[in-house]
Amino acid sequence: MTEYISLVISVVAVAVAIYFGIKTHHLGKENADLQRRLVKIEEAKEYERKKVTSQARLQAAIVDHGQHNYRLVIENAGDCEARNVELKMDGQPFDDHQAAVSSDGKINHIGPHSQATRLLALTMGCAPPFECEISWEDDSNEVGHYQTTLTI
């Protein structure tokens, strides 16, 4: 009888060991899957963080400096330099626009957290609103684009 009880206890012990071995294996697989998903989430967050820090963010506005001294201010609120800046007003290159002062020079780049200005010659025949479109290159390997209607 003791041998029978010993055999039953041994079989139960082996069954319990097998059950917990299988359970541990499944938990390990679930844990590995969860860890892979967490790593993907963290990689996506890091990619977005790097993307944001490698982008320029340009905005434009007309600023009145007093006595009919108007300037187009293009501000880079991003953490990266904007290069090869292309500026259009009302669908044409800025230098060809009636409001552009031709001797003001082209904007090639705007550093991070800085701005560039262009002098505007506003008259009764040439007054806002103007449709403004800006495109540029930066470290994100994507062409940046900004559009707005400029008013005073």
N, CA, C and O atoms as a GROMACS GRO file, in nm:
protein
  608
    1MET      N    1   0.082  -0.119   0.000
    1MET     CA    2   0.000   0.000   0.000
    1MET      C    3   0.087   0.126   0.000
    1MET      O    4   0.055   0.223  -0.068
    2THR      N    5   0.194   0.124   0.076
    2THR     CA    6   0.283   0.239   0.079
    2THR      C    7   0.346   0.262  -0.058
    2THR      O    8   0.367   0.376  -0.100
    3GLU      N    9   0.374   0.153  -0.125
    3GLU     CA   10   0.431   0.170  -0.259
    3GLU      C   11   0.329   0.236  -0.352
    3GLU      O   12   0.364   0.319  -0.436
    4TYR      N   13   0.205   0.198  -0.335
    4TYR     CA   14   0.100   0.255  -0.416
    4TYR      C   15   0.086   0.405  -0.388
    4TYR      O   16   0.074   0.485  -0.481
    5ILE      N   17   0.088   0.444  -0.263
    5ILE     CA   18   0.078   0.585  -0.224
    5ILE      C   19   0.201   0.661  -0.277
    5ILE      O   20   0.187   0.773  -0.326
    6SER      N   21   0.318   0.602  -0.266
    6SER     CA   22   0.440   0.666  -0.317
    6SER      C   23   0.430   0.685  -0.468
    6SER      O   24   0.470   0.789  -0.521
    7LEU      N   25   0.378   0.585  -0.536
    7LEU     CA   26   0.363   0.594  -0.681
    7LEU      C   27   0.263   0.705  -0.717
    7LEU      O   28   0.290   0.784  -0.808
    8VAL      N   29   0.151   0.714  -0.648
    8VAL     CA   30   0.051   0.817  -0.674
    8VAL      C   31   0.111   0.955  -0.648
    8VAL      O   32   0.092   1.047  -0.727
    9ILE      N   33   0.183   0.969  -0.537
    9ILE     CA   34   0.246   1.098  -0.505
    9ILE      C   35   0.347   1.135  -0.612
    9ILE      O   36   0.355   1.251  -0.652
   10SER      N   37   0.425   1.038  -0.658
   10SER     CA   38   0.524   1.064  -0.764
   10SER      C   39   0.456   1.106  -0.894
   10SER      O   40   0.501   1.200  -0.959
   11VAL      N   41   0.349   1.038  -0.931
   11VAL     CA   42   0.278   1.071  -1.053
   11VAL      C   43   0.216   1.211  -1.041
   11VAL      O   44   0.224   1.291  -1.135
   12VAL      N   45   0.156   1.241  -0.926
   12VAL     CA   46   0.098   1.373  -0.904
   12VAL      C   47   0.209   1.479  -0.910
   12VAL      O   48   0.189   1.585  -0.969
   13ALA      N   49   0.323   1.452  -0.850
   13ALA     CA   50   0.434   1.547  -0.851
   13ALA      C   51   0.483   1.572  -0.994
   13ALA      O   52   0.509   1.686  -1.033
   14VAL      N   53   0.494   1.466  -1.072
   14VAL     CA   54   0.537   1.480  -1.212
   14VAL      C   55   0.431   1.560  -1.290
   14VAL      O   56   0.466   1.647  -1.370
   15ALA      N   57   0.305   1.531  -1.268
   15ALA     CA   58   0.198   1.603  -1.337
   15ALA      C   59   0.200   1.752  -1.301
   15ALA      O   60   0.187   1.838  -1.388
   16VAL      N   61   0.217   1.780  -1.172
   16VAL     CA   62   0.224   1.921  -1.129
   16VAL      C   63   0.346   1.989  -1.192
   16VAL      O   64   0.337   2.102  -1.237
   17ALA      N   65   0.460   1.921  -1.195
   17ALA     CA   66   0.582   1.977  -1.254
   17ALA      C   67   0.561   2.003  -1.403
   17ALA      O   68   0.603   2.107  -1.454
   18ILE      N   69   0.498   1.912  -1.472
   18ILE     CA   70   0.471   1.931  -1.615
   18ILE      C   71   0.375   2.048  -1.635
   18ILE      O   72   0.397   2.131  -1.723
   19TYR      N   73   0.269   2.054  -1.555
   19TYR     CA   74   0.173   2.163  -1.566
   19TYR      C   75   0.241   2.298  -1.546
   19TYR      O   76   0.222   2.389  -1.626
   20PHE      N   77   0.319   2.311  -1.439
   20PHE     CA   78   0.384   2.439  -1.413
   20PHE      C   79   0.495   2.469  -1.514
   20PHE      O   80   0.524   2.586  -1.541
   21GLY      N   81   0.558   2.364  -1.569
   21GLY     CA   82   0.656   2.386  -1.675
   21GLY      C   83   0.590   2.444  -1.799
   21GLY      O   84   0.642   2.537  -1.861
   22ILE      N   85   0.475   2.388  -1.835
   22ILE     CA   86   0.400   2.439  -1.951
   22ILE      C   87   0.352   2.580  -1.924
   22ILE      O   88   0.362   2.668  -2.010
   23LYS      N   89   0.298   2.604  -1.804
   23LYS     CA   90   0.249   2.736  -1.767
   23LYS      C   91   0.362   2.839  -1.772
   23LYS      O   92   0.344   2.949  -1.822
   24THR      N   93   0.479   2.802  -1.719
   24THR     CA   94   0.594   2.892  -1.720
   24THR      C   95   0.638   2.922  -1.863
   24THR      O   96   0.674   3.036  -1.894
   25HIS      N   97   0.634   2.822  -1.949
   25HIS     CA   98   0.671   2.842  -2.089
   25HIS      C   99   0.576   2.942  -2.156
   25HIS      O  100   0.620   3.033  -2.226
   26HIS      N  101   0.445   2.925  -2.134
   26HIS     CA  102   0.346   3.017  -2.193
   26HIS      C  103   0.363   3.158  -2.137
   26HIS      O  104   0.354   3.256  -2.211
   27LEU      N  105   0.386   3.168  -2.007
   27LEU     CA  106   0.407   3.300  -1.947
   27LEU      C  107   0.533   3.366  -2.003
   27LEU      O  108   0.536   3.487  -2.025
   28GLY      N  109   0.635   3.287  -2.025
   28GLY     CA  110   0.759   3.339  -2.084
   28GLY      C  111   0.735   3.391  -2.225
   28GLY      O  112   0.788   3.495  -2.263
   29LYS      N  113   0.655   3.317  -2.303
   29LYS     CA  114   0.621   3.362  -2.439
   29LYS      C  115   0.540   3.491  -2.434
   29LYS      O  116   0.566   3.584  -2.510
   30GLU      N  117   0.441   3.496  -2.345
   30GLU     CA  118   0.360   3.617  -2.332
   30GLU      C  119   0.446   3.735  -2.288
   30GLU      O  120   0.430   3.847  -2.337
   31ASN      N  121   0.536   3.709  -2.196
   31ASN     CA  122   0.626   3.814  -2.147
   31ASN      C  123   0.717   3.863  -2.259
   31ASN      O  124   0.741   3.984  -2.271
   32ALA      N  125   0.768   3.773  -2.341
   32ALA     CA  126   0.853   3.813  -2.454
   32ALA      C  127   0.774   3.894  -2.556
   32ALA      O  128   0.824   3.992  -2.610
   33ASP      N  129   0.648   3.852  -2.583
   33ASP     CA  130   0.564   3.927  -2.675
   33ASP      C  131   0.535   4.067  -2.621
   33ASP      O  132   0.542   4.165  -2.694
   34LEU      N  133   0.504   4.075  -2.493
   34LEU     CA  134   0.479   4.203  -2.430
   34LEU      C  135   0.603   4.291  -2.435
   34LEU      O  136   0.594   4.411  -2.461
   35GLN      N  137   0.718   4.232  -2.410
   35GLN     CA  138   0.844   4.308  -2.414
   35GLN      C  139   0.871   4.360  -2.555
   35GLN      O  140   0.916   4.473  -2.571
   36ARG      N  141   0.844   4.278  -2.658
   36ARG     CA  142   0.862   4.322  -2.797
   36ARG      C  143   0.769   4.440  -2.829
   36ARG      O  144   0.811   4.535  -2.895
   37ARG      N  145   0.644   4.433  -2.783
   37ARG     CA  146   0.550   4.542  -2.807
   37ARG      C  147   0.596   4.670  -2.736
   37ARG      O  148   0.586   4.779  -2.792
   38LEU      N  149   0.644   4.656  -2.614
   38LEU     CA  150   0.694   4.773  -2.542
   38LEU      C  151   0.814   4.835  -2.612
   38LEU      O  152   0.827   4.957  -2.619
   39VAL      N  153   0.902   4.751  -2.663
   39VAL     CA  154   1.019   4.801  -2.736
   39VAL      C  155   0.974   4.876  -2.861
   39VAL      O  156   1.029   4.981  -2.893
   40LYS      N  157   0.876   4.822  -2.933
   40LYS     CA  158   0.825   4.890  -3.053
   40LYS      C  159   0.764   5.025  -3.018
   40LYS      O  160   0.785   5.123  -3.090
   41ILE      N  161   0.690   5.030  -2.908
   41ILE     CA  162   0.630   5.157  -2.866
   41ILE      C  163   0.739   5.258  -2.832
   41ILE      O  164   0.730   5.374  -2.873
   42GLU      N  165   0.839   5.216  -2.760
   42GLU     CA  166   0.949   5.306  -2.723
   42GLU      C  167   1.028   5.350  -2.846
   42GLU      O  168   1.070   5.466  -2.855
   43GLU      N  169   1.048   5.259  -2.942
   43GLU     CA  170   1.117   5.297  -3.066
   43GLU      C  171   1.036   5.398  -3.144
   43GLU      O  172   1.092   5.492  -3.201
   44ALA      N  173   0.904   5.381  -3.148
   44ALA     CA  174   0.818   5.476  -3.219
   44ALA      C  175   0.823   5.613  -3.152
   44ALA      O  176   0.829   5.716  -3.219
   45LYS      N  177   0.822   5.614  -3.018
   45LYS     CA  178   0.832   5.741  -2.945
   45LYS      C  179   0.966   5.808  -2.974
   45LYS      O  180   0.972   5.930  -2.995
   46GLU      N  181   1.073   5.731  -2.974
   46GLU     CA  182   1.206   5.786  -3.000
   46GLU      C  183   1.216   5.838  -3.143
   46GLU      O  184   1.276   5.943  -3.167
   47TYR      N  185   1.157   5.765  -3.238
   47TYR     CA  186   1.157   5.809  -3.378
   47TYR      C  187   1.084   5.944  -3.390
   47TYR      O  188   1.134   6.035  -3.456
   48GLU      N  189   0.968   5.955  -3.327
   48GLU     CA  190   0.892   6.081  -3.332
   48GLU      C  191   0.970   6.194  -3.265
   48GLU      O  192   0.970   6.307  -3.314
   49ARG      N  193   1.035   6.165  -3.152
   49ARG     CA  194   1.113   6.267  -3.083
   49ARG      C  195   1.228   6.315  -3.172
   49ARG      O  196   1.252   6.435  -3.182
   50LYS      N  197   1.298   6.221  -3.235
   50LYS     CA  198   1.408   6.259  -3.324
   50LYS      C  199   1.356   6.334  -3.446
   50LYS      O  200   1.420   6.427  -3.495
   51LYS      N  201   1.240   6.292  -3.496
   51LYS     CA  202   1.182   6.358  -3.612
   51LYS      C  203   1.148   6.503  -3.579
   51LYS      O  204   1.175   6.594  -3.658
   52VAL      N  205   1.088   6.524  -3.462
   52VAL     CA  206   1.052   6.660  -3.422
   52VAL      C  207   1.177   6.746  -3.404
   52VAL      O  208   1.178   6.862  -3.444
   53THR      N  209   1.281   6.690  -3.344
   53THR     CA  210   1.403   6.769  -3.323
   53THR      C  211   1.482   6.788  -3.451
   53THR      O  212   1.575   6.869  -3.455
   54SER      N  213   1.448   6.715  -3.556
   54SER     CA  214   1.519   6.732  -3.683
   54SER      C  215   1.435   6.810  -3.784
   54SER      O  216   1.465   6.812  -3.903
   55GLN      N  217   1.329   6.875  -3.735
   55GLN     CA  218   1.242   6.951  -3.824
   55GLN      C  219   1.248   7.100  -3.792
   55GLN      O  220   1.258   7.142  -3.676
   56ALA      N  221   1.241   7.178  -3.897
   56ALA     CA  222   1.218   7.321  -3.883
   56ALA      C  223   1.066   7.341  -3.886
   56ALA      O  224   0.994   7.265  -3.950
   57ARG      N  225   1.020   7.443  -3.816
   57ARG     CA  226   0.876   7.476  -3.817
   57ARG      C  227   0.863   7.624  -3.849
   57ARG      O  228   0.878   7.709  -3.761
   58LEU      N  229   0.835   7.654  -3.974
   58LEU     CA  230   0.828   7.793  -4.017
   58LEU      C  231   0.685   7.846  -4.010
   58LEU      O  232   0.588   7.775  -4.037
   59GLN      N  233   0.675   7.973  -3.972
   59GLN     CA  234   0.548   8.045  -3.967
   59GLN      C  235   0.574   8.184  -4.023
   59GLN      O  236   0.686   8.234  -4.017
   60ALA      N  237   0.469   8.247  -4.077
   60ALA     CA  238   0.486   8.380  -4.135
   60ALA      C  239   0.378   8.474  -4.084
   60ALA      O  240   0.266   8.432  -4.055
   61ALA      N  241   0.415   8.603  -4.074
   61ALA     CA  242   0.320   8.707  -4.034
   61ALA      C  243   0.370   8.841  -4.085
   61ALA      O  244   0.490   8.861  -4.102
   62ILE      N  245   0.277   8.932  -4.108
   62ILE     CA  246   0.313   9.070  -4.143
   62ILE      C  247   0.315   9.148  -4.012
   62ILE      O  248   0.220   9.145  -3.934
   63VAL      N  249   0.427   9.220  -3.990
   63VAL     CA  250   0.443   9.298  -3.867
   63VAL      C  251   0.459   9.445  -3.905
   63VAL      O  252   0.535   9.480  -3.995
   64ASP      N  253   0.385   9.530  -3.835
   64ASP     CA  254   0.392   9.675  -3.856
   64ASP      C  255   0.492   9.733  -3.756
   64ASP      O  256   0.468   9.728  -3.635
   65HIS      N  257   0.601   9.787  -3.806
   65HIS     CA  258   0.703   9.849  -3.721
   65HIS      C  259   0.678   9.999  -3.705
   65HIS      O  260   0.766  10.072  -3.657
   66GLY      N  261   0.561  10.044  -3.742
   66GLY     CA  262   0.524  10.185  -3.727
   66GLY      C  263   0.556  10.266  -3.851
   66GLY      O  264   0.648  10.231  -3.926
   67GLN      N  265   0.484  10.371  -3.873
   67GLN     CA  266   0.501  10.464  -3.984
   67GLN      C  267   0.504  10.392  -4.118
   67GLN      O  268   0.589  10.420  -4.203
   68HIS      N  269   0.410  10.300  -4.137
   68HIS     CA  270   0.395  10.225  -4.262
   68HIS      C  271   0.520  10.144  -4.298
   68HIS      O  272   0.550  10.124  -4.416
   69ASN      N  273   0.591  10.099  -4.197
   69ASN     CA  274   0.708  10.015  -4.215
   69ASN      C  275   0.666   9.871  -4.189
   69ASN      O  276   0.675   9.823  -4.076
   70TYR      N  277   0.621   9.802  -4.294
   70TYR     CA  278   0.571   9.665  -4.281
   70TYR      C  279   0.679   9.566  -4.322
   70TYR      O  280   0.754   9.586  -4.418
   71ARG      N  281   0.685   9.458  -4.246
   71ARG     CA  282   0.781   9.352  -4.278
   71ARG      C  283   0.712   9.216  -4.272
   71ARG      O  284   0.624   9.192  -4.188
   72LEU      N  285   0.754   9.130  -4.361
   72LEU     CA  286   0.712   8.991  -4.355
   72LEU      C  287   0.813   8.921  -4.265
   72LEU      O  288   0.932   8.916  -4.296
   73VAL      N  289   0.765   8.866  -4.155
   73VAL     CA  290   0.852   8.797  -4.061
   73VAL      C  291   0.827   8.647  -4.075
   73VAL      O  292   0.714   8.599  -4.061
   74ILE      N  293   0.935   8.574  -4.104
   74ILE     CA  294   0.927   8.428  -4.112
   74ILE      C  295   1.004   8.374  -3.993
   74ILE      O  296   1.125   8.394  -3.982
   75GLU      N  297   0.934   8.306  -3.906
   75GLU     CA  298   0.994   8.256  -3.782
   75GLU      C  299   1.009   8.104  -3.788
   75GLU      O  300   0.918   8.033  -3.831
   76ASN      N  301   1.124   8.056  -3.745
   76ASN     CA  302   1.148   7.913  -3.734
   76ASN      C  303   1.136   7.876  -3.586
   76ASN      O  304   1.226   7.902  -3.507
   77ALA      N  305   1.024   7.816  -3.549
   77ALA     CA  306   1.001   7.774  -3.411
   77ALA      C  307   1.054   7.633  -3.385
   77ALA      O  308   1.037   7.580  -3.275
   78GLY      N  309   1.118   7.572  -3.485
   78GLY     CA  310   1.168   7.436  -3.470
   78GLY      C  311   1.308   7.430  -3.414
   78GLY      O  312   1.372   7.533  -3.390
   79ASP      N  313   1.355   7.308  -3.392
   79ASP     CA  314   1.487   7.283  -3.335
   79ASP      C  315   1.593   7.257  -3.441
   79ASP      O  316   1.705   7.217  -3.408
   80CYS      N  317   1.560   7.279  -3.566
   80CYS     CA  318   1.653   7.249  -3.675
   80CYS      C  319   1.651   7.363  -3.776
   80CYS      O  320   1.551   7.433  -3.791
   81GLU      N  321   1.761   7.381  -3.844
   81GLU     CA  322   1.772   7.486  -3.945
   81GLU      C  323   1.685   7.452  -4.067
   81GLU      O  324   1.679   7.336  -4.110
   82ALA      N  325   1.619   7.554  -4.122
   82ALA     CA  326   1.546   7.541  -4.249
   82ALA      C  327   1.640   7.586  -4.360
   82ALA      O  328   1.696   7.696  -4.353
   83ARG      N  329   1.657   7.503  -4.462
   83ARG     CA  330   1.745   7.534  -4.573
   83ARG      C  331   1.665   7.539  -4.704
   83ARG      O  332   1.555   7.484  -4.713
   84ASN      N  333   1.723   7.606  -4.802
   84ASN     CA  334   1.659   7.618  -4.934
   84ASN      C  335   1.514   7.666  -4.920
   84ASN      O  336   1.422   7.607  -4.976
   85VAL      N  337   1.498   7.772  -4.846
   85VAL     CA  338   1.365   7.827  -4.820
   85VAL      C  339   1.310   7.889  -4.948
   85VAL      O  340   1.374   7.972  -5.011
   86GLU      N  341   1.191   7.848  -4.986
   86GLU     CA  342   1.121   7.901  -5.103
   86GLU      C  343   0.996   7.973  -5.052
   86GLU      O  344   0.914   7.915  -4.981
   87LEU      N  345   0.982   8.098  -5.088
   87LEU     CA  346   0.873   8.181  -5.041
   87LEU      C  347   0.789   8.227  -5.159
   87LEU      O  348   0.842   8.284  -5.254
   88LYS      N  349   0.659   8.204  -5.153
   88LYS     CA  350   0.568   8.249  -5.258
   88LYS      C  351   0.455   8.330  -5.193
   88LYS      O  352   0.408   8.298  -5.084
   89MET      N  353   0.414   8.433  -5.264
   89MET     CA  354   0.296   8.509  -5.223
   89MET      C  355   0.202   8.517  -5.341
   89MET      O  356   0.242   8.551  -5.452
   90ASP      N  357   0.078   8.485  -5.316
   90ASP     CA  358  -0.025   8.482  -5.419
   90ASP      C  359   0.017   8.396  -5.538
   90ASP      O  360  -0.011   8.428  -5.653
   91GLY      N  361   0.085   8.286  -5.508
   91GLY     CA  362   0.122   8.187  -5.609
   91GLY      C  363   0.246   8.218  -5.691
   91GLY      O  364   0.281   8.140  -5.779
   92GLN      N  365   0.312   8.329  -5.665
   92GLN     CA  366   0.432   8.363  -5.741
   92GLN      C  367   0.551   8.378  -5.646
   92GLN      O  368   0.533   8.406  -5.528
   93PRO      N  369   0.673   8.360  -5.697
   93PRO     CA  370   0.789   8.379  -5.611
   93PRO      C  371   0.785   8.517  -5.545
   93PRO      O  372   0.744   8.615  -5.607
   94PHE      N  373   0.827   8.524  -5.420
   94PHE     CA  374   0.816   8.648  -5.344
   94PHE      C  375   0.880   8.765  -5.417
   94PHE      O  376   0.822   8.873  -5.422
   95ASP      N  377   0.999   8.746  -5.474
   95ASP     CA  378   1.070   8.856  -5.540
   95ASP      C  379   0.993   8.911  -5.660
   95ASP      O  380   1.017   9.025  -5.701
   96ASP      N  381   0.901   8.832  -5.717
   96ASP     CA  382   0.821   8.879  -5.830
   96ASP      C  383   0.690   8.945  -5.786
   96ASP      O  384   0.618   9.002  -5.868
   97HIS      N  385   0.660   8.937  -5.659
   97HIS     CA  386   0.533   8.993  -5.608
   97HIS      C  387   0.543   9.145  -5.599
   97HIS      O  388   0.650   9.200  -5.573
   98GLN      N  389   0.432   9.210  -5.621
   98GLN     CA  390   0.426   9.357  -5.620
   98GLN      C  391   0.465   9.415  -5.485
   98GLN      O  392   0.516   9.527  -5.479
   99ALA      N  393   0.442   9.343  -5.377
   99ALA     CA  394   0.472   9.395  -5.243
   99ALA      C  395   0.618   9.377  -5.204
   99ALA      O  396   0.662   9.433  -5.104
  100ALA      N  397   0.694   9.300  -5.281
  100ALA     CA  398   0.834   9.272  -5.246
  100ALA      C  399   0.922   9.391  -5.280
  100ALA      O  400   0.907   9.454  -5.385
  101VAL      N  401   1.013   9.421  -5.191
  101VAL     CA  402   1.115   9.522  -5.218
  101VAL      C  403   1.234   9.444  -5.274
  101VAL      O  404   1.297   9.366  -5.203
  102SER      N  405   1.264   9.467  -5.402
  102SER     CA  406   1.358   9.381  -5.473
  102SER      C  407   1.500   9.381  -5.416
  102SER      O  408   1.573   9.284  -5.435
  103SER      N  409   1.540   9.486  -5.350
  103SER     CA  410   1.678   9.492  -5.300
  103SER      C  411   1.695   9.423  -5.165
  103SER      O  412   1.801   9.431  -5.105
  104ASP      N  413   1.592   9.356  -5.119
  104ASP     CA  414   1.594   9.300  -4.984
  104ASP      C  415   1.669   9.167  -4.975
  104ASP      O  416   1.708   9.128  -4.865
  105GLY      N  417   1.691   9.098  -5.083
  105GLY     CA  418   1.767   8.972  -5.082
  105GLY      C  419   1.682   8.850  -5.053
  105GLY      O  420   1.574   8.860  -4.994
  106LYS      N  421   1.732   8.735  -5.096
  106LYS     CA  422   1.662   8.608  -5.081
  106LYS      C  423   1.696   8.545  -4.946
  106LYS      O  424   1.808   8.561  -4.897
  107ILE      N  425   1.600   8.474  -4.888
  107ILE     CA  426   1.622   8.400  -4.763
  107ILE      C  427   1.663   8.258  -4.802
  107ILE      O  428   1.583   8.184  -4.860
  108ASN      N  429   1.786   8.220  -4.773
  108ASN     CA  430   1.833   8.085  -4.805
  108ASN      C  431   1.813   7.988  -4.690
  108ASN      O  432   1.778   7.872  -4.712
  109HIS      N  433   1.835   8.035  -4.570
  109HIS     CA  434   1.820   7.947  -4.453
  109HIS      C  435   1.779   8.030  -4.331
  109HIS      O  436   1.807   8.149  -4.321
  110ILE      N  437   1.712   7.962  -4.240
  110ILE     CA  438   1.670   8.024  -4.114
  110ILE      C  439   1.707   7.927  -4.003
  110ILE      O  440   1.663   7.812  -4.003
  111GLY      N  441   1.787   7.973  -3.910
  111GLY     CA  442   1.832   7.888  -3.800
  111GLY      C  443   1.720   7.852  -3.705
  111GLY      O  444   1.612   7.912  -3.708
  112PRO      N  445   1.747   7.754  -3.618
  112PRO     CA  446   1.645   7.715  -3.520
  112PRO      C  447   1.616   7.829  -3.423
  112PRO      O  448   1.706   7.900  -3.380
  113HIS      N  449   1.490   7.845  -3.390
  113HIS     CA  450   1.443   7.947  -3.296
  113HIS      C  451   1.492   8.087  -3.334
  113HIS      O  452   1.533   8.165  -3.249
  114SER      N  453   1.486   8.116  -3.464
  114SER     CA  454   1.525   8.248  -3.512
  114SER      C  455   1.427   8.291  -3.620
  114SER      O  456   1.332   8.219  -3.652
  115GLN      N  457   1.451   8.407  -3.676
  115GLN     CA  458   1.358   8.456  -3.777
  115GLN      C  459   1.432   8.532  -3.885
  115GLN      O  460   1.547   8.573  -3.868
  116ALA      N  461   1.365   8.549  -3.997
  116ALA     CA  462   1.415   8.630  -4.108
  116ALA      C  463   1.303   8.725  -4.148
  116ALA      O  464   1.185   8.692  -4.135
  117THR      N  465   1.341   8.841  -4.197
  117THR     CA  466   1.239   8.939  -4.236
  117THR      C  467   1.262   8.983  -4.379
  117THR      O  468   1.374   8.982  -4.429
  118ARG      N  469   1.153   9.021  -4.444
  118ARG     CA  470   1.157   9.081  -4.576
  118ARG      C  471   1.073   9.209  -4.571
  118ARG      O  472   0.963   9.210  -4.517
  119LEU      N  473   1.128   9.313  -4.627
  119LEU     CA  474   1.060   9.442  -4.631
  119LEU      C  475   0.943   9.434  -4.730
  119LEU      O  476   0.957   9.377  -4.838
  120LEU      N  477   0.829   9.493  -4.692
  120LEU     CA  478   0.712   9.495  -4.778
  120LEU      C  479   0.679   9.639  -4.818
  120LEU      O  480   0.686   9.730  -4.736
  121ALA      N  481   0.643   9.657  -4.944
  121ALA     CA  482   0.600   9.788  -4.994
  121ALA      C  483   0.449   9.780  -5.013
  121ALA      O  484   0.401   9.749  -5.122
  122LEU      N  485   0.374   9.809  -4.907
  122LEU     CA  486   0.229   9.803  -4.914
  122LEU      C  487   0.174   9.938  -4.956
  122LEU      O  488   0.211  10.042  -4.901
  123THR      N  489   0.087   9.934  -5.054
  123THR     CA  490   0.022  10.055  -5.103
  123THR      C  491  -0.127  10.029  -5.112
  123THR      O  492  -0.173   9.918  -5.085
  124MET      N  493  -0.202  10.129  -5.150
  124MET     CA  494  -0.346  10.108  -5.163
  124MET      C  495  -0.376  10.006  -5.272
  124MET      O  496  -0.475   9.933  -5.264
  125GLY      N  497  -0.292  10.001  -5.374
  125GLY     CA  498  -0.313   9.906  -5.483
  125GLY      C  499  -0.254   9.769  -5.454
  125GLY      O  500  -0.280   9.674  -5.527
  126CYS      N  501  -0.177   9.758  -5.350
  126CYS     CA  502  -0.112   9.632  -5.314
  126CYS      C  503  -0.116   9.616  -5.162
  126CYS      O  504  -0.022   9.654  -5.092
  127ALA      N  505  -0.224   9.561  -5.114
  127ALA     CA  506  -0.243   9.546  -4.970
  127ALA      C  507  -0.294   9.406  -4.938
  127ALA      O  508  -0.357   9.342  -5.023
  128PRO      N  509  -0.268   9.359  -4.818
  128PRO     CA  510  -0.318   9.226  -4.778
  128PRO      C  511  -0.470   9.219  -4.786
  128PRO      O  512  -0.536   9.323  -4.785
  129PRO      N  513  -0.525   9.101  -4.794
  129PRO     CA  514  -0.464   8.972  -4.763
  129PRO      C  515  -0.382   8.915  -4.879
  129PRO      O  516  -0.415   8.935  -4.996
  130PHE      N  517  -0.276   8.844  -4.844
  130PHE     CA  518  -0.191   8.774  -4.939
  130PHE      C  519  -0.191   8.626  -4.901
  130PHE      O  520  -0.190   8.591  -4.783
  131GLU      N  521  -0.192   8.542  -5.002
  131GLU     CA  522  -0.176   8.399  -4.978
  131GLU      C  523  -0.026   8.370  -4.974
  131GLU      O  524   0.045   8.395  -5.072
  132CYS      N  525   0.021   8.318  -4.864
  132CYS     CA  526   0.164   8.292  -4.844
  132CYS      C  527   0.188   8.142  -4.839
  132CYS      O  528   0.115   8.067  -4.773
  133GLU      N  529   0.292   8.099  -4.909
  133GLU     CA  530   0.329   7.958  -4.912
  133GLU      C  531   0.481   7.949  -4.894
  133GLU      O  532   0.556   8.014  -4.967
  134ILE      N  533   0.524   7.868  -4.800
  134ILE     CA  534   0.667   7.852  -4.774
  134ILE      C  535   0.700   7.702  -4.779
  134ILE      O  536   0.627   7.620  -4.723
  135SER      N  537   0.809   7.669  -4.845
  135SER     CA  538   0.860   7.531  -4.843
  135SER      C  539   1.008   7.536  -4.811
  135SER      O  540   1.075   7.636  -4.840
  136TRP      N  541   1.060   7.430  -4.752
  136TRP     CA  542   1.199   7.426  -4.709
  136TRP      C  543   1.244   7.282  -4.690
  136TRP      O  544   1.162   7.189  -4.689
  137GLU      N  545   1.372   7.266  -4.674
  137GLU     CA  546   1.433   7.136  -4.643
  137GLU      C  547   1.493   7.145  -4.503
  137GLU      O  548   1.535   7.252  -4.458
  138ASP      N  549   1.497   7.030  -4.435
  138ASP     CA  550   1.561   7.025  -4.304
  138ASP      C  551   1.618   6.885  -4.284
  138ASP      O  552   1.622   6.805  -4.377
  139ASP      N  553   1.660   6.855  -4.163
  139ASP     CA  554   1.724   6.726  -4.135
  139ASP      C  555   1.628   6.608  -4.129
  139ASP      O  556   1.672   6.494  -4.114
  140SER      N  557   1.499   6.632  -4.141
  140SER     CA  558   1.401   6.523  -4.133
  140SER      C  559   1.388   6.446  -4.264
  140SER      O  560   1.319   6.344  -4.269
  141ASN      N  561   1.454   6.491  -4.369
  141ASN     CA  562   1.446   6.430  -4.503
  141ASN      C  563   1.305   6.438  -4.561
  141ASN      O  564   1.271   6.361  -4.652
  142GLU      N  565   1.225   6.529  -4.511
  142GLU     CA  566   1.093   6.556  -4.566
  142GLU      C  567   1.088   6.705  -4.599
  142GLU      O  568   1.144   6.787  -4.527
  143VAL      N  569   1.021   6.739  -4.708
  143VAL     CA  570   1.008   6.880  -4.744
  143VAL      C  571   0.903   6.942  -4.653
  143VAL      O  572   0.789   6.895  -4.646
  144GLY      N  573   0.942   7.049  -4.583
  144GLY     CA  574   0.848   7.119  -4.498
  144GLY      C  575   0.761   7.211  -4.580
  144GLY      O  576   0.802   7.261  -4.685
  145HIS      N  577   0.640   7.234  -4.531
  145HIS     CA  578   0.546   7.317  -4.606
  145HIS      C  579   0.457   7.392  -4.507
  145HIS      O  580   0.411   7.336  -4.407
  146TYR      N  581   0.434   7.520  -4.538
  146TYR     CA  582   0.346   7.604  -4.456
  146TYR      C  583   0.267   7.696  -4.546
  146TYR      O  584   0.322   7.753  -4.640
  147GLN      N  585   0.138   7.709  -4.520
  147GLN     CA  586   0.052   7.797  -4.598
  147GLN      C  587  -0.034   7.878  -4.501
  147GLN      O  588  -0.078   7.826  -4.399
  148THR      N  589  -0.056   8.005  -4.535
  148THR     CA  590  -0.144   8.089  -4.455
  148THR      C  591  -0.192   8.207  -4.538
  148THR      O  592  -0.137   8.235  -4.644
  149THR      N  593  -0.292   8.273  -4.489
  149THR     CA  594  -0.337   8.399  -4.547
  149THR      C  595  -0.283   8.509  -4.458
  149THR      O  596  -0.316   8.516  -4.340
  150LEU      N  597  -0.200   8.596  -4.514
  150LEU     CA  598  -0.139   8.704  -4.438
  150LEU      C  599  -0.230   8.826  -4.435
  150LEU      O  600  -0.280   8.869  -4.539
  151THR      N  601  -0.250   8.879  -4.319
  151THR     CA  602  -0.326   9.002  -4.301
  151THR      C  603  -0.248   9.092  -4.207
  151THR      O  604  -0.151   9.050  -4.144
  152ILE      N  605  -0.293   9.217  -4.198
  152ILE     CA  606  -0.227   9.309  -4.105
  152ILE      C  607  -0.297   9.303  -3.970
  152ILE      O  608  -0.258   9.373  -3.877
   0.00000   0.00000   0.00000
